[in-house]
Structure formats: C-alpha cells, structure tokens
Amino acid sequence: MFQILRRIWIDDRRAAARTAQVLTEEPEVERVGVDPRPQLEARRELSQVRRALARLPDEQREAVSLVLIEGYGYDEAAQITGVPIGTFSSRLVRGRRALLALLDEA
C-alpha cells in the first residue's frame, strides 16, 4: 500500500513539474541589448493556447490536458477519467483537432 501511495505522489510531483515548465511565464529580466520580441511572441502564443483550451468542451479539455500538459499515457489518463481507452482516445483526437482549429482562427 505504501508503494502505491508513493508512486502516486511521485507521479503527481512529476506532472506538476511538467505543467510548471509548460504553462508558467518566465519572470521579467531586464537585459541590455536583448531583443524582447521573441519573448513577447511566446507570451502571446501561450495566451492564445490558454484561451483556445478554455473554449474546448470539458471532456476534450480534460483529455488534452492529461496527455499533452500533464504527460500521462493514454491508459493512465483513461483510468483517471474513468472511461474506456477507446472513448478517451476519441475525446483526445477531437480535442486536438478542435484546439488546432481554434488556434488557426486566432
């Protein structure tokens, strides 16, 4: 039982670290002679992704978040959501397509 809880804790820590790397914005650092445009563009793109992700239906947003942001495998994510793997895969495919379509609109 201890090993199961330990693995769950480790998985949660890893997922939190991956999410922090993907979704956090870098702190402001004043650099002399550094072009700020790439950083501004990255922030704008991150903002667009967040808005597009928020527009997805809950089931699709959950599937996309678990796999693409949290880094879970399909089997693990299907277990987390409590649906069969086929259902989860369908939600993920639809969510990815919808996300790409929303990002193309922006």
One Martini backbone bead per residue (centre of mass of N, CA, C, O) as a GRO file, in nm:
protein
  106
    1MET     BB    1   0.059   0.064  -0.020
    2PHE     BB    2   0.297   0.253  -0.002
    3GLN     BB    3   0.392   0.226  -0.298
    4ILE     BB    4   0.140   0.341  -0.426
    5LEU     BB    5   0.149   0.621  -0.289
    6ARG     BB    6   0.430   0.693  -0.385
    7ARG     BB    7   0.372   0.685  -0.692
    8ILE     BB    8   0.154   0.897  -0.691
    9TRP     BB    9   0.328   1.124  -0.580
   10ILE     BB   10   0.540   1.122  -0.803
   11ASP     BB   11   0.346   1.175  -1.040
   12ASP     BB   12   0.244   1.447  -0.934
   13ARG     BB   13   0.517   1.592  -0.934
   14ARG     BB   14   0.581   1.557  -1.232
   15ALA     BB   15   0.329   1.697  -1.342
   16ALA     BB   16   0.382   1.969  -1.205
   17ALA     BB   17   0.652   2.023  -1.345
   18ARG     BB   18   0.547   2.018  -1.636
   19THR     BB   19   0.339   2.241  -1.604
   20ALA     BB   20   0.536   2.461  -1.515
   21GLN     BB   21   0.704   2.457  -1.780
   22VAL     BB   22   0.463   2.520  -1.981
   23LEU     BB   23   0.271   2.758  -1.816
   24THR     BB   24   0.492   2.938  -1.737
   25GLU     BB   25   0.624   3.241  -1.692
   26GLU     BB   26   0.873   3.436  -1.730
   27PRO     BB   27   1.055   3.641  -1.578
   28GLU     BB   28   1.153   3.952  -1.545
   29VAL     BB   29   1.437   4.054  -1.746
   30GLU     BB   30   1.685   4.280  -1.770
   31ARG     BB   31   1.828   4.334  -2.096
   32VAL     BB   32   2.094   4.433  -2.265
   33GLY     BB   33   2.046   4.395  -2.611
   34VAL     BB   34   1.769   4.245  -2.603
   35ASP     BB   35   1.524   4.101  -2.779
   36PRO     BB   36   1.172   4.102  -2.691
   37ARG     BB   37   1.000   3.962  -2.916
   38PRO     BB   38   1.011   3.655  -2.857
   39GLN     BB   39   0.880   3.675  -2.575
   40LEU     BB   40   0.617   3.811  -2.665
   41GLU     BB   41   0.531   3.589  -2.862
   42ALA     BB   42   0.518   3.358  -2.655
   43ARG     BB   43   0.299   3.489  -2.480
   44ARG     BB   44   0.084   3.511  -2.696
   45GLU     BB   45   0.067   3.207  -2.757
   46LEU     BB   46  -0.005   3.115  -2.473
   47SER     BB   47  -0.267   3.274  -2.458
   48GLN     BB   48  -0.405   3.135  -2.698
   49VAL     BB   49  -0.401   2.849  -2.583
   50ARG     BB   50  -0.565   2.904  -2.329
   51ARG     BB   51  -0.820   3.006  -2.473
   52ALA     BB   52  -0.869   2.755  -2.648
   53LEU     BB   53  -0.885   2.550  -2.415
   54ALA     BB   54  -1.135   2.691  -2.275
   55ARG     BB   55  -1.333   2.626  -2.535
   56LEU     BB   56  -1.345   2.349  -2.470
   57PRO     BB   57  -1.476   2.083  -2.387
   58ASP     BB   58  -1.438   1.921  -2.099
   59GLU     BB   59  -1.353   1.639  -2.210
   60GLN     BB   60  -1.134   1.746  -2.405
   61ARG     BB   61  -0.968   1.914  -2.207
   62GLU     BB   62  -0.893   1.679  -2.024
   63ALA     BB   63  -0.747   1.505  -2.233
   64VAL     BB   64  -0.538   1.712  -2.327
   65SER     BB   65  -0.416   1.776  -2.049
   66LEU     BB   66  -0.322   1.492  -1.962
   67VAL     BB   67  -0.132   1.445  -2.214
   68LEU     BB   68   0.006   1.731  -2.299
   69ILE     BB   69   0.063   1.846  -2.002
   70GLU     BB   70   0.095   1.606  -1.786
   71GLY     BB   71   0.198   1.322  -1.942
   72TYR     BB   72   0.005   1.106  -1.986
   73GLY     BB   73  -0.109   0.821  -2.071
   74TYR     BB   74  -0.375   0.675  -2.202
   75ASP     BB   75  -0.432   0.470  -1.979
   76GLU     BB   76  -0.411   0.659  -1.737
   77ALA     BB   77  -0.620   0.871  -1.832
   78ALA     BB   78  -0.857   0.677  -1.850
   79GLN     BB   79  -0.856   0.604  -1.550
   80ILE     BB   80  -0.898   0.887  -1.438
   81THR     BB   81  -1.178   0.932  -1.602
   82GLY     BB   82  -1.341   0.648  -1.633
   83VAL     BB   83  -1.276   0.543  -1.926
   84PRO     BB   84  -1.237   0.408  -2.203
   85ILE     BB   85  -0.983   0.415  -2.426
   86GLY     BB   86  -1.154   0.481  -2.678
   87THR     BB   87  -1.297   0.726  -2.564
   88PHE     BB   88  -1.047   0.885  -2.494
   89SER     BB   89  -0.923   0.895  -2.779
   90SER     BB   90  -1.156   1.049  -2.908
   91ARG     BB   91  -1.137   1.301  -2.731
   92LEU     BB   92  -0.847   1.370  -2.807
   93VAL     BB   93  -0.881   1.403  -3.110
   94ARG     BB   94  -1.102   1.619  -3.098
   95GLY     BB   95  -0.940   1.819  -2.923
   96ARG     BB   96  -0.702   1.865  -3.114
   97ARG     BB   97  -0.861   1.965  -3.355
   98ALA     BB   98  -1.002   2.200  -3.212
   99LEU     BB   99  -0.747   2.344  -3.119
  100LEU     BB  100  -0.627   2.394  -3.399
  101ALA     BB  101  -0.868   2.554  -3.509
  102LEU     BB  102  -0.857   2.781  -3.295
  103LEU     BB  103  -0.561   2.865  -3.363
  104ASP     BB  104  -0.616   2.939  -3.664
  105GLU     BB  105  -0.812   3.179  -3.598
  106ALA     BB  106  -0.593   3.360  -3.433
   0.00000   0.00000   0.00000
